[in-house]
Amino acid sequence: MTTYLIFGASRGIGAVCSRLLPVAGDVMWLVSRSLPDLSDDDGVKRHWIQADLSDVMSSTFIAQQLGAQSLDVCLYNAGIWEETAFSDTYDFTQVPLEETQRVLNVNLVSAITCTQAVLPALRRSSNAKIIFIGSNAGLENSRRPEVAYAATKFGLRGVTHALRECVRKDGIGVTCLNLGDVGGVWWENGQPQVETNNPDERLIAPNDIIVMLKAVIALSNASVVKEIDLLSMSESL
């Protein structure tokens, strides 16, 4: 049995991971503001922790909800961006201060504080993994103009490498998965579909993300993957 904690679990990649990562008998703790899919028709027990990760007190609340639970996998997938990000209307000089602060809090500050709060639960596992979902915006020469978003994704890589040294003695692996352009996720009969809507776009299929995550999770605590850059064929490699 594997016990997971997924941040940002109600939609997108987090929702896909909730359905496709576990097998029957596993337990998932799902953190999100809106209600995620808690069905157990696949033999997986799912628990919801309702939390707003922009709130600095959310880490304490999440740890309290876990109690004495042991965690095998902590997947920090939560991520937001500026309202006009990834559009022709993005203008750094017009981004409100409160918007910048929220992006920093959810993407970076919360990743640090929540991981710190649940570390005792991870230390109870014999082979724990911490995985941060990064972005191509956090890679060198990405040419992305979204300042706050890029700053958090660069920062997440720094968190990954520093935290790895902090938990090395515990045998906990810490990995950052930097994702490029992901194909749209859609659902049929309550299940995420694992291919892109348009294969000609050559975007990352959600199933490819699952394959990479399962490979990292399956490693023994004698090995660690530091970073994975998973880009789509549509991007400049």
VOPA-840903 format. One record per atom (N, C-alpha, C): atom name; x, y, z. Coordinates in pm, whole numbers, plus 50000, padded with zeros to 5 digits. Example, Ala and Ser with C-alpha at 12.3 -4.5 7.8 and 13.67 -1.06 7.14 Angstrom:
[site 'N', [51319, 49431, 50780]] [site 'CA', [51230, 49550, 50780]] [site 'C', [51320, 49670, 50780]] [site 'N', [51285, 49775, 50708]] [site 'CA', [51367, 49894, 50714]] [site 'C', [51290, 50003, 50787]] 
% end
This chain:
[site 'N', [50083, 49880, 50000]] [site 'CA', [50000, 50000, 50000]] [site 'C', [50087, 50125, 50000]] [site 'N', [50054, 50220, 49914]] [site 'CA', [50124, 50347, 49906]] [site 'C', [50029, 50459, 49948]] [site 'N', [50078, 50549, 50029]] [site 'CA', [49997, 50663, 50072]] [site 'C', [50051, 50790, 50007]] [site 'N', [49963, 50862, 49939]] [site 'CA', [49998, 50982, 49864]] [site 'C', [49938, 51106, 49928]] [site 'N', [50007, 51218, 49911]] [site 'CA', [49953, 51350, 49941]] [site 'C', [49973, 51435, 49817]] [site 'N', [49863, 51480, 49757]] [site 'CA', [49871, 51558, 49633]] [site 'C', [49813, 51697, 49657]] [site 'N', [49893, 51798, 49629]] [site 'CA', [49849, 51936, 49638]] [site 'C', [49800, 51982, 49501]] [site 'N', [49687, 52052, 49498]] [site 'CA', [49630, 52094, 49371]] [site 'C', [49566, 51977, 49300]] [site 'N', [49478, 51905, 49371]] [site 'CA', [49431, 51775, 49324]] [site 'C', [49294, 51776, 49257]] [site 'N', [49230, 51890, 49247]] [site 'CA', [49091, 51889, 49201]] [site 'C', [49077, 51903, 49050]] [site 'N', [49184, 51942, 48981]] [site 'CA', [49172, 51961, 48836]] [site 'C', [49308, 51941, 48769]] [site 'N', [49307, 51940, 48636]] [site 'CA', [49431, 51933, 48559]] [site 'C', [49517, 51812, 48594]] [site 'N', [49646, 51836, 48602]] [site 'CA', [49742, 51729, 48628]] [site 'C', [49716, 51663, 48763]] [site 'N', [49679, 51742, 48863]] [site 'CA', [49653, 51685, 48995]] [site 'C', [49539, 51586, 48993]] [site 'N', [49433, 51619, 48921]] [site 'CA', [49318, 51528, 48911]] [site 'C', [49355, 51401, 48836]] [site 'N', [49436, 51416, 48731]] [site 'CA', [49482, 51298, 48656]] [site 'C', [49566, 51207, 48746]] [site 'N', [49655, 51268, 48825]] [site 'CA', [49740, 51189, 48915]] [site 'C', [49656, 51116, 49019]] [site 'N', [49552, 51181, 49067]] [site 'CA', [49465, 51117, 49166]] [site 'C', [49401, 50991, 49112]] [site 'N', [49371, 50989, 48982]] [site 'CA', [49304, 50873, 48924]] [site 'C', [49402, 50769, 48869]] [site 'N', [49517, 50812, 48815]] [site 'CA', [49603, 50720, 48741]] [site 'C', [49729, 50677, 48815]] [site 'N', [49769, 50747, 48920]] [site 'CA', [49888, 50706, 48993]] [site 'C', [49863, 50586, 49085]] [site 'N', [49755, 50584, 49162]] [site 'CA', [49739, 50477, 49262]] [site 'C', [49685, 50348, 49202]] [site 'N', [49698, 50242, 49281]] [site 'CA', [49635, 50114, 49249]] [site 'C', [49546, 50076, 49367]] [site 'N', [49464, 49974, 49348]] [site 'CA', [49371, 49932, 49453]] [site 'C', [49445, 49907, 49583]] [site 'N', [49390, 49961, 49691]] [site 'CA', [49450, 49946, 49822]] [site 'C', [49531, 50067, 49867]] [site 'N', [49565, 50155, 49772]] [site 'CA', [49640, 50276, 49806]] [site 'C', [49548, 50378, 49873]] [site 'N', [49611, 50476, 49938]] [site 'CA', [49539, 50584, 50006]] [site 'C', [49589, 50717, 49952]] [site 'N', [49495, 50807, 49924]] [site 'CA', [49532, 50939, 49872]] [site 'C', [49470, 51048, 49959]] [site 'N', [49555, 51143, 49997]] [site 'CA', [49510, 51265, 50064]] [site 'C', [49520, 51377, 49960]] [site 'N', [49407, 51440, 49932]] [site 'CA', [49398, 51536, 49822]] [site 'C', [49372, 51676, 49878]] [site 'N', [49463, 51768, 49847]] [site 'CA', [49454, 51905, 49895]] [site 'C', [49409, 51996, 49781]] [site 'N', [49303, 52071, 49804]] [site 'CA', [49253, 52164, 49702]] [site 'C', [49149, 52255, 49765]] [site 'N', [49116, 52362, 49694]] [site 'CA', [49008, 52450, 49742]] [site 'C', [48872, 52394, 49707]] [site 'N', [48858, 52338, 49586]] [site 'CA', [48731, 52282, 49543]] [site 'C', [48733, 52131, 49556]] [site 'N', [48615, 52072, 49566]] [site 'CA', [48601, 51929, 49591]] [site 'C', [48658, 51846, 49476]] [site 'N', [48756, 51758, 49504]] [site 'CA', [48809, 51668, 49400]] [site 'C', [48722, 51543, 49388]] [site 'N', [48756, 51459, 49295]] [site 'CA', [48687, 51331, 49278]] [site 'C', [48729, 51237, 49391]] [site 'N', [48634, 51199, 49475]] [site 'CA', [48664, 51113, 49589]] [site 'C', [48609, 50972, 49571]] [site 'N', [48568, 50937, 49451]] [site 'CA', [48512, 50804, 49428]] [site 'C', [48615, 50696, 49455]] [site 'N', [48568, 50582, 49502]] [site 'CA', [48657, 50471, 49538]] [site 'C', [48626, 50346, 49457]] [site 'N', [48570, 50364, 49337]] [site 'CA', [48535, 50251, 49254]] [site 'C', [48656, 50172, 49208]] [site 'N', [48775, 50233, 49216]] [site 'CA', [48899, 50167, 49176]] [site 'C', [48972, 50104, 49294]] [site 'N', [48907, 50103, 49411]] [site 'CA', [48969, 50042, 49528]] [site 'C', [49067, 50132, 49600]] [site 'N', [49069, 50261, 49563]] [site 'CA', [49159, 50358, 49626]] [site 'C', [49078, 50444, 49723]] [site 'N', [49129, 50458, 49845]] [site 'CA', [49062, 50541, 49945]] [site 'C', [49113, 50684, 49933]] [site 'N', [49020, 50778, 49909]] [site 'CA', [49057, 50918, 49890]] [site 'C', [48998, 51006, 49999]] [site 'N', [49083, 51092, 50055]] [site 'CA', [49042, 51187, 50157]] [site 'C', [49067, 51328, 50105]] [site 'N', [48975, 51420, 50135]] [site 'CA', [48989, 51558, 50091]] [site 'C', [49029, 51648, 50207]] [site 'N', [49132, 51729, 50185]] [site 'CA', [49169, 51835, 50278]] [site 'C', [49144, 51966, 50207]] [site 'N', [49041, 52037, 50247]] [site 'CA', [49007, 52163, 50183]] [site 'C', [49098, 52273, 50237]] [site 'N', [49174, 52336, 50149]] [site 'CA', [49269, 52437, 50193]] [site 'C', [49299, 52534, 50080]] [site 'N', [49319, 52660, 50117]] [site 'CA', [49362, 52764, 50025]] [site 'C', [49511, 52784, 50048]] [site 'N', [49593, 52744, 49954]] [site 'CA', [49737, 52746, 49973]] [site 'C', [49798, 52886, 49971]] [site 'N', [49717, 52986, 49940]] [site 'CA', [49765, 53124, 49952]] [site 'C', [49762, 53171, 50097]] [site 'N', [49695, 53095, 50183]] [site 'CA', [49687, 53125, 50326]] [site 'C', [49809, 53063, 50395]] [site 'N', [49887, 53144, 50464]] [site 'CA', [50010, 53095, 50526]] [site 'C', [49984, 52993, 50636]] [site 'N', [49861, 52988, 50688]] [site 'CA', [49829, 52893, 50794]] [site 'C', [49784, 52757, 50740]] [site 'N', [49772, 52745, 50609]] [site 'CA', [49721, 52620, 50553]] [site 'C', [49812, 52502, 50582]] [site 'N', [49943, 52524, 50589]] [site 'CA', [50036, 52414, 50613]] [site 'C', [50011, 52349, 50749]] [site 'N', [49986, 52431, 50850]] [site 'CA', [49957, 52379, 50984]] [site 'C', [49828, 52298, 50983]] [site 'N', [49727, 52349, 50916]] [site 'CA', [49598, 52279, 50908]] [site 'C', [49612, 52145, 50838]] [site 'N', [49688, 52142, 50729]] [site 'CA', [49706, 52018, 50653]] [site 'C', [49776, 51913, 50739]] [site 'N', [49879, 51954, 50810]] [site 'CA', [49951, 51860, 50897]] [site 'C', [49859, 51807, 51007]] [site 'N', [49774, 51892, 51060]] [site 'CA', [49679, 51849, 51163]] [site 'C', [49582, 51746, 51108]] [site 'N', [49537, 51765, 50984]] [site 'CA', [49444, 51670, 50924]] [site 'C', [49509, 51534, 50901]] [site 'N', [49637, 51533, 50870]] [site 'CA', [49707, 51406, 50848]] [site 'C', [49729, 51331, 50979]] [site 'N', [49746, 51405, 51088]] [site 'CA', [49768, 51341, 51217]] [site 'C', [49894, 51256, 51218]] [site 'N', [49878, 51131, 51262]] [site 'CA', [49992, 51039, 51271]] [site 'C', [50011, 50956, 51145]] [site 'N', [49947, 50998, 51038]] [site 'CA', [49955, 50926, 50911]] [site 'C', [50100, 50920, 50860]] [site 'N', [50134, 50808, 50799]] [site 'CA', [50261, 50794, 50730]] [site 'C', [50241, 50825, 50582]] [site 'N', [50333, 50902, 50522]] [site 'CA', [50324, 50937, 50381]] [site 'C', [50440, 50877, 50303]] [site 'N', [50408, 50821, 50188]] [site 'CA', [50511, 50768, 50100]] [site 'C', [50546, 50864, 49987]] [site 'N', [50448, 50940, 49941]] [site 'CA', [50469, 51031, 49829]] [site 'C', [50402, 51165, 49858]] [site 'N', [50479, 51271, 49849]] [site 'CA', [50425, 51407, 49857]] [site 'C', [50445, 51473, 49721]] [site 'N', [50336, 51503, 49653]] [site 'CA', [50342, 51560, 49518]] [site 'C', [50286, 51702, 49524]] [site 'N', [50375, 51801, 49512]] [site 'CA', [50329, 51940, 49514]] [site 'C', [50307, 51985, 49371]] [site 'N', [50179, 51986, 49333]] [site 'CA', [50139, 52018, 49197]] [site 'C', [50070, 52153, 49188]] [site 'N', [50041, 52215, 49301]] [site 'CA', [49967, 52342, 49300]] [site 'C', [50045, 52448, 49225]] [site 'N', [49975, 52522, 49140]] [site 'CA', [50041, 52627, 49065]] [site 'C', [49940, 52722, 49001]] [site 'N', [49964, 52851, 49015]] [site 'CA', [49881, 52952, 48950]] [site 'C', [49974, 53050, 48879]] [site 'N', [49916, 53142, 48805]] [site 'CA', [49997, 53238, 48731]] [site 'C', [49920, 53370, 48719]] [site 'N', [49987, 53471, 48668]] [site 'CA', [49924, 53600, 48651]] [site 'C', [49802, 53588, 48558]] [site 'N', [49703, 53672, 48583]] [site 'CA', [49578, 53663, 48508]] [site 'C', [49598, 53670, 48357]] [site 'N', [49692, 53751, 48313]] [site 'CA', [49714, 53767, 48168]] [site 'C', [49834, 53686, 48118]] [site 'N', [49884, 53596, 48201]] [site 'CA', [49999, 53515, 48161]] [site 'C', [49969, 53434, 48036]] [site 'N', [50074, 53409, 47959]] [site 'CA', [50066, 53325, 47838]] [site 'C', [49972, 53385, 47732]] [site 'N', [49960, 53517, 47734]] [site 'CA', [49877, 53584, 47634]] [site 'C', [49951, 53707, 47583]] [site 'N', [49903, 53761, 47473]] [site 'CA', [49965, 53880, 47414]] [site 'C', [49939, 54005, 47498]] [site 'N', [49846, 53996, 47592]] [site 'CA', [49812, 54114, 47674]] [site 'C', [49893, 54122, 47802]] [site 'N', [49981, 54022, 47826]] [site 'CA', [50060, 54027, 47950]] [site 'C', [50153, 54149, 47947]] [site 'N', [50149, 54225, 48058]] [site 'CA', [50234, 54343, 48073]] [site 'C', [50281, 54345, 48218]] [site 'N', [50408, 54318, 48241]] [site 'CA', [50463, 54312, 48376]] [site 'C', [50432, 54437, 48457]] [site 'N', [50435, 54553, 48393]] [site 'CA', [50414, 54679, 48466]] [site 'C', [50271, 54696, 48514]] [site 'N', [50179, 54614, 48461]] [site 'CA', [50038, 54628, 48498]] [site 'C', [49990, 54518, 48593]] [site 'N', [50080, 54430, 48635]] [site 'CA', [50039, 54321, 48725]] [site 'C', [50021, 54376, 48867]] [site 'N', [49902, 54361, 48927]] [site 'CA', [49878, 54414, 49061]] [site 'C', [49965, 54345, 49165]] [site 'N', [50001, 54419, 49270]] [site 'CA', [50085, 54365, 49376]] [site 'C', [50022, 54242, 49440]] [site 'N', [49892, 54249, 49465]] [site 'CA', [49825, 54136, 49532]] [site 'C', [49827, 54010, 49444]] [site 'N', [49825, 54028, 49313]] [site 'CA', [49832, 53913, 49222]] [site 'C', [49970, 53850, 49227]] [site 'N', [50073, 53934, 49225]] [site 'CA', [50210, 53884, 49236]] [site 'C', [50230, 53809, 49366]] [site 'N', [50178, 53864, 49476]] [site 'CA', [50194, 53800, 49607]] [site 'C', [50125, 53665, 49612]] [site 'N', [50008, 53656, 49551]] [site 'CA', [49935, 53529, 49552]] [site 'C', [50010, 53422, 49473]] [site 'N', [50065, 53459, 49358]] [site 'CA', [50143, 53364, 49279]] [site 'C', [50263, 53315, 49359]] [site 'N', [50333, 53406, 49425]] [site 'CA', [50448, 53368, 49507]] [site 'C', [50407, 53277, 49622]] [site 'N', [50296, 53309, 49687]] [site 'CA', [50252, 53230, 49802]] [site 'C', [50214, 53088, 49763]] [site 'N', [50132, 53075, 49659]] [site 'CA', [50082, 52942, 49621]] [site 'C', [50192, 52856, 49560]] [site 'N', [50271, 52914, 49471]] [site 'CA', [50367, 52835, 49395]] [site 'C', [50495, 52805, 49470]] [site 'N', [50536, 52895, 49559]] [site 'CA', [50667, 52880, 49620]] [site 'C', [50664, 52876, 49773]] [site 'N', [50609, 52979, 49835]] [site 'CA', [50608, 52983, 49982]] [site 'C', [50534, 52863, 50040]] [site 'N', [50418, 52834, 49984]] [site 'CA', [50340, 52719, 50032]] [site 'C', [50411, 52587, 50008]] [site 'N', [50483, 52577, 49895]] [site 'CA', [50559, 52454, 49869]] [site 'C', [50660, 52429, 49979]] [site 'N', [50722, 52536, 50030]] [site 'CA', [50820, 52523, 50137]] [site 'C', [50753, 52491, 50270]] [site 'N', [50653, 52571, 50307]] [site 'CA', [50592, 52555, 50439]] [site 'C', [50512, 52425, 50452]] [site 'N', [50444, 52386, 50344]] [site 'CA', [50365, 52262, 50351]] [site 'C', [50456, 52140, 50357]] [site 'N', [50565, 52142, 50280]] [site 'CA', [50659, 52031, 50286]] [site 'C', [50720, 52020, 50424]] [site 'N', [50756, 52133, 50481]] [site 'CA', [50811, 52134, 50617]] [site 'C', [50712, 52076, 50716]] [site 'N', [50584, 52111, 50701]] [site 'CA', [50482, 52067, 50795]] [site 'C', [50455, 51917, 50788]] [site 'N', [50466, 51859, 50668]] [site 'CA', [50434, 51717, 50653]] [site 'C', [50557, 51628, 50657]] [site 'N', [50672, 51687, 50680]] [site 'CA', [50795, 51609, 50682]] [site 'C', [50793, 51498, 50787]] [site 'N', [50737, 51520, 50906]] [site 'CA', [50730, 51409, 51002]] [site 'C', [50656, 51287, 50947]] [site 'N', [50550, 51311, 50870]] [site 'CA', [50476, 51199, 50810]] [site 'C', [50559, 51128, 50705]] [site 'N', [50639, 51201, 50630]] [site 'CA', [50725, 51139, 50529]] [site 'C', [50837, 51058, 50594]] [site 'N', [50884, 51104, 50707]] [site 'CA', [50991, 51032, 50777]] [site 'C', [50943, 50900, 50835]] [site 'N', [50812, 50881, 50845]] [site 'CA', [50758, 50755, 50895]] [site 'C', [50758, 50647, 50787]] [site 'N', [50781, 50688, 50661]] [site 'CA', [50786, 50593, 50550]] [site 'C', [50928, 50537, 50537]] [site 'N', [50937, 50416, 50487]] [site 'CA', [51069, 50356, 50464]] [site 'C', [51131, 50397, 50331]] [site 'N', [51052, 50459, 50244]] [site 'CA', [51104, 50499, 50112]] [site 'C', [51020, 50613, 50057]] [site 'N', [51030, 50729, 50122]] [site 'CA', [50946, 50842, 50085]] [site 'C', [51003, 50920, 49967]] [site 'N', [50913, 50984, 49895]] [site 'CA', [50950, 51068, 49780]] [site 'C', [50877, 51202, 49790]] [site 'N', [50950, 51309, 49763]] [site 'CA', [50892, 51442, 49749]] [site 'C', [50912, 51485, 49605]] [site 'N', [50804, 51520, 49538]] [site 'CA', [50812, 51558, 49396]] [site 'C', [50743, 51692, 49377]] [site 'N', [50816, 51786, 49320]] [site 'CA', [50761, 51917, 49287]] [site 'C', [50736, 51922, 49136]] [site 'N', [50619, 51974, 49099]] [site 'CA', [50590, 51994, 48957]] [site 'C', [50636, 52133, 48917]] [site 'N', [50744, 52137, 48842]] [site 'CA', [50798, 52263, 48794]] [site 'C', [50748, 52294, 48655]] [site 'N', [50821, 52380, 48586]] [site 'CA', [50777, 52426, 48453]] [site 'C', [50897, 52461, 48367]] [site 'N', [50873, 52458, 48236]] [site 'CA', [50978, 52505, 48145]] [site 'C', [51008, 52654, 48166]] [site 'N', [50914, 52726, 48228]] [site 'CA', [50937, 52868, 48259]] [site 'C', [51047, 52886, 48363]] [site 'N', [51078, 52779, 48436]] [site 'CA', [51183, 52785, 48536]] [site 'C', [51317, 52737, 48486]] [site 'N', [51328, 52711, 48357]] [site 'CA', [51454, 52667, 48298]] [site 'C', [51528, 52786, 48238]] [site 'N', [51659, 52771, 48227]] [site 'CA', [51738, 52878, 48167]] [site 'C', [51694, 52903, 48023]] [site 'N', [51694, 53030, 47986]] [site 'CA', [51664, 53071, 47849]] [site 'C', [51526, 53026, 47800]] [site 'N', [51430, 53026, 47890]] [site 'CA', [51295, 52984, 47850]] [site 'C', [51227, 53090, 47764]] [site 'N', [51270, 53214, 47778]] [site 'CA', [51215, 53327, 47704]] [site 'C', [51069, 53355, 47741]] [site 'N', [51026, 53309, 47858]] [site 'CA', [50893, 53340, 47908]] [site 'C', [50898, 53475, 47979]] [site 'N', [50802, 53565, 47955]] [site 'CA', [50805, 53698, 48016]] [site 'C', [50732, 53708, 48150]] [site 'N', [50658, 53604, 48189]] [site 'CA', [50576, 53613, 48311]] [site 'C', [50667, 53612, 48434]] [site 'N', [50689, 53728, 48493]] [site 'CA', [50793, 53745, 48594]] [site 'C', [50765, 53667, 48721]] [site 'N', [50650, 53685, 48782]] [site 'CA', [50621, 53617, 48908]] [site 'C', [50617, 53466, 48890]] [site 'N', [50551, 53422, 48785]] [site 'CA', [50541, 53277, 48760]] [site 'C', [50678, 53217, 48737]] [site 'N', [50760, 53280, 48652]] [site 'CA', [50894, 53228, 48625]] [site 'C', [50978, 53227, 48751]] [site 'N', [50966, 53331, 48833]] [site 'CA', [51043, 53339, 48957]] [site 'C', [51010, 53222, 49049]] [site 'N', [50882, 53188, 49058]] [site 'CA', [50844, 53077, 49146]] [site 'C', [50895, 52943, 49094]] [site 'N', [50895, 52926, 48964]] [site 'CA', [50939, 52798, 48908]] [site 'C', [51091, 52784, 48913]] [site 'N', [51164, 52894, 48897]] [site 'CA', [51307, 52890, 48922]] [site 'C', [51332, 52858, 49070]] [site 'N', [51255, 52924, 49156]] [site 'CA', [51271, 52903, 49299]] [site 'C', [51241, 52761, 49342]] [site 'N', [51143, 52700, 49277]] [site 'CA', [51107, 52562, 49311]] [site 'C', [51222, 52466, 49284]] [site 'N', [51299, 52495, 49182]] [site 'CA', [51417, 52413, 49155]] [site 'C', [51520, 52430, 49267]] [site 'N', [51535, 52552, 49315]] [site 'CA', [51626, 52575, 49427]] [site 'C', [51581, 52505, 49553]] [site 'N', [51450, 52508, 49579]] [site 'CA', [51394, 52436, 49694]] [site 'C', [51426, 52287, 49682]] [site 'N', [51409, 52233, 49564]] [site 'CA', [51434, 52091, 49540]] [site 'C', [51576, 52052, 49580]] [site 'N', [51674, 52127, 49533]] [site 'CA', [51813, 52090, 49556]] [site 'C', [51856, 52113, 49701]] [site 'N', [51808, 52219, 49763]] [site 'CA', [51843, 52245, 49903]] [site 'C', [51773, 52145, 49996]] [site 'N', [51646, 52119, 49970]] [site 'CA', [51571, 52026, 50054]] [site 'C', [51630, 51886, 50048]] [site 'N', [51679, 51848, 49930]] [site 'CA', [51739, 51715, 49916]] [site 'C', [51853, 51695, 50015]] [site 'N', [51930, 51798, 50037]] [site 'CA', [52040, 51788, 50134]] [site 'C', [51987, 51779, 50276]] [site 'N', [51875, 51845, 50303]] [site 'CA', [51817, 51842, 50437]] [site 'C', [51765, 51704, 50475]] [site 'N', [51714, 51629, 50376]] [site 'CA', [51650, 51500, 50407]] [site 'C', [51732, 51382, 50356]] [site 'N', [51853, 51408, 50313]] [site 'CA', [51938, 51300, 50265]] [site 'C', [51955, 51192, 50372]] [site 'N', [51974, 51235, 50496]] [site 'CA', [51995, 51141, 50606]] [site 'C', [51873, 51054, 50631]] [site 'N', [51755, 51101, 50586]] [site 'CA', [51632, 51024, 50604]] [site 'C', [51605, 50929, 50488]] [site 'N', [51687, 50936, 50385]] [site 'CA', [51666, 50851, 50268]] [site 'C', [51545, 50894, 50186]] [site 'N', [51509, 51022, 50194]] [site 'CA', [51394, 51073, 50119]] [site 'C', [51443, 51136, 49989]] [site 'N', [51392, 51089, 49878]] [site 'CA', [51428, 51145, 49748]] [site 'C', [51348, 51269, 49717]] [site 'N', [51414, 51370, 49662]] [site 'CA', [51346, 51495, 49625]] [site 'C', [51373, 51524, 49478]] [site 'N', [51267, 51538, 49401]] [site 'CA', [51278, 51552, 49256]] [site 'C', [51191, 51667, 49208]] [site 'N', [51239, 51738, 49106]] [site 'CA', [51158, 51840, 49040]] [site 'C', [51132, 51796, 48897]] [site 'N', [51005, 51788, 48860]] [site 'CA', [50965, 51752, 48724]] [site 'C', [50923, 51879, 48652]] [site 'N', [51009, 51926, 48561]] [site 'CA', [50982, 52049, 48488]] [site 'C', [50907, 52017, 48360]] [site 'N', [50783, 52062, 48354]] [site 'CA', [50696, 52027, 48242]] [site 'C', [50691, 52138, 48138]] [site 'N', [50686, 52094, 48014]] [site 'CA', [50664, 52186, 47904]] [site 'C', [50516, 52199, 47875]] [site 'N', [50481, 52208, 47749]] [site 'CA', [50342, 52231, 47708]] [site 'C', [50264, 52101, 47713]] [site 'N', [50164, 52098, 47802]] [site 'CA', [50086, 51977, 47825]] [site 'C', [49956, 51983, 47746]] [site 'N', [49920, 51871, 47685]] [site 'CA', [49794, 51864, 47613]] [site 'C', [49676, 51875, 47706]] [site 'N', [49564, 51922, 47654]] [site 'CA', [49444, 51937, 47735]] [site 'C', [49396, 51804, 47791]] [site 'N', [49350, 51809, 47916]] [site 'CA', [49296, 51690, 47981]] [site 'C', [49145, 51693, 47969]] [site 'N', [49085, 51588, 47922]] [site 'CA', [48940, 51579, 47921]] [site 'C', [48899, 51444, 47977]] [site 'N', [48771, 51434, 48012]] [site 'CA', [48723, 51319, 48090]] [site 'C', [48609, 51250, 48017]] [site 'N', [48607, 51117, 48029]] [site 'CA', [48497, 51037, 47977]] [site 'C', [48463, 50932, 48082]] [site 'N', [48336, 50929, 48123]] [site 'CA', [48290, 50834, 48224]] [site 'C', [48372, 50842, 48352]] [site 'N', [48407, 50965, 48389]] [site 'CA', [48478, 50986, 48514]] [site 'C', [48625, 50954, 48511]] [site 'N', [48679, 50923, 48392]] [site 'CA', [48821, 50888, 48381]] [site 'C', [48894, 50986, 48290]] [site 'N', [49014, 51030, 48329]] [site 'CA', [49091, 51118, 48241]] [site 'C', [49142, 51042, 48120]] [site 'N', [49136, 51106, 48005]] [site 'CA', [49190, 51046, 47884]] [site 'C', [49338, 51083, 47874]] [site 'N', [49419, 50992, 47827]] [site 'CA', [49563, 51006, 47842]] [site 'C', [49635, 51055, 47718]] [site 'N', [49562, 51087, 47613]] [site 'CA', [49626, 51141, 47494]] [site 'C', [49589, 51288, 47478]] [site 'N', [49660, 51357, 47390]] [site 'CA', [49626, 51497, 47363]] [site 'C', [49502, 51504, 47275]] [site 'N', [49435, 51618, 47280]] [site 'CA', [49317, 51635, 47195]] [site 'C', [49354, 51631, 47048]] [site 'N', [49469, 51683, 47016]] [site 'CA', [49513, 51688, 46876]] [site 'C', [49658, 51640, 46869]] [site 'N', [49681, 51513, 46835]] [site 'CA', [49818, 51460, 46832]] [site 'C', [49911, 51540, 46742]] [site 'N', [49855, 51610, 46642]] [site 'CA', [49940, 51687, 46552]] [site 'C', [50006, 51805, 46623]] [site 'N', [49948, 51845, 46738]] [site 'CA', [50008, 51954, 46813]] [site 'C', [50134, 51909, 46886]] [site 'N', [50150, 51780, 46901]] [site 'CA', [50267, 51721, 46964]] [site 'C', [50291, 51779, 47105]] [site 'N', [50184, 51788, 47182]] [site 'CA', [50193, 51831, 47320]] [site 'C', [50214, 51711, 47411]] [site 'N', [50256, 51736, 47534]] [site 'CA', [50280, 51627, 47628]] [site 'C', [50148, 51559, 47664]] [site 'N', [50139, 51430, 47641]] [site 'CA', [50021, 51356, 47681]] [site 'C', [50021, 51336, 47832]] [site 'N', [49908, 51353, 47899]] [site 'CA', [49903, 51334, 48044]] [site 'C', [49961, 51201, 48089]] [site 'N', [49942, 51097, 48009]] [site 'CA', [49995, 50966, 48048]] [site 'C', [50147, 50966, 48056]] [site 'N', [50213, 51050, 47974]] [site 'CA', [50359, 51057, 47981]] [site 'C', [50405, 51111, 48116]] [site 'N', [50328, 51203, 48172]] [site 'CA', [50359, 51256, 48305]] [site 'C', [50346, 51146, 48409]] [site 'N', [50240, 51066, 48397]] [site 'CA', [50219, 50955, 48491]] [site 'C', [50333, 50855, 48482]] [site 'N', [50377, 50825, 48362]] [site 'CA', [50489, 50731, 48343]] [site 'C', [50613, 50781, 48416]] [site 'N', [50644, 50909, 48402]] [site 'CA', [50763, 50964, 48466]] [site 'C', [50749, 50962, 48618]] [site 'N', [50633, 50998, 48669]] [site 'CA', [50611, 50999, 48814]] [site 'C', [50622, 50859, 48872]] [site 'N', [50563, 50761, 48806]] [site 'CA', [50570, 50624, 48855]] [site 'C', [50714, 50574, 48858]] [site 'N', [50793, 50614, 48760]] [site 'CA', [50933, 50571, 48758]] [site 'C', [51009, 50627, 48877]] [site 'N', [50987, 50753, 48909]] [site 'CA', [51053, 50815, 49024]] [site 'C', [51008, 50749, 49154]] [site 'N', [50878, 50727, 49166]] [site 'CA', [50823, 50669, 49288]] [site 'C', [50872, 50527, 49310]] [site 'N', [50897, 50454, 49201]] [site 'CA', [50938, 50314, 49211]] [site 'C', [51083, 50296, 49252]] [site 'N', [51163, 50403, 49248]] [site 'CA', [51303, 50391, 49284]] [site 'C', [51322, 50352, 49430]] [site 'N', [51428, 50278, 49458]] [site 'CA', [51465, 50252, 49597]] [site 'C', [51521, 50379, 49659]] [site 'N', [51539, 50378, 49791]] [site 'CA', [51595, 50497, 49854]] [site 'C', [51748, 50503, 49843]] [site 'N', [51804, 50414, 49759]] [site 'CA', [51947, 50421, 49730]] [site 'C', [51976, 50514, 49612]] [site 'N', [51868, 50556, 49541]] [site 'CA', [51884, 50639, 49422]] [site 'C', [51790, 50758, 49429]] [site 'N', [51826, 50862, 49355]] [site 'CA', [51739, 50980, 49348]] [site 'C', [51754, 51045, 49210]] [site 'N', [51643, 51088, 49155]] [site 'CA', [51643, 51168, 49033]] [site 'C', [51634, 51313, 49075]] [site 'N', [51733, 51393, 49038]] [site 'CA', [51736, 51533, 49082]] [site 'C', [51633, 51617, 49007]] [site 'N', [51637, 51612, 48875]] [site 'CA', [51544, 51689, 48794]] [site 'C', [51513, 51613, 48666]] [site 'N', [51391, 51636, 48616]] [site 'CA', [51353, 51583, 48486]] [site 'C', [51292, 51699, 48408]] [site 'N', [51344, 51725, 48288]] [site 'CA', [51285, 51822, 48198]] [site 'C', [51204, 51746, 48094]] [site 'N', [51073, 51751, 48107]] [site 'CA', [50983, 51680, 48015]] [site 'C', [50916, 51782, 47926]] [site 'N', [50968, 51796, 47804]] [site 'CA', [50917, 51895, 47711]] [site 'C', [50842, 51829, 47597]] [site 'N', [50760, 51907, 47532]] [site 'CA', [50686, 51854, 47417]] [site 'C', [50768, 51871, 47291]] [site 'N', [50735, 51792, 47191]] [site 'CA', [50804, 51801, 47063]] [site 'C', [50775, 51932, 46990]] [site 'N', [50674, 52006, 47036]] [site 'CA', [50640, 52133, 46973]] [site 'C', [50729, 52246, 47021]] [site 'N', [50808, 52220, 47127]] [site 'CA', [50892, 52324, 47185]] [site 'C', [51033, 52317, 47130]] [site 'N', [51105, 52426, 47146]] [site 'CA', [51246, 52428, 47110]] [site 'C', [51323, 52350, 47216]] [site 'N', [51387, 52240, 47177]] [site 'CA', [51456, 52154, 47269]] [site 'C', [51603, 52197, 47286]] 
% end
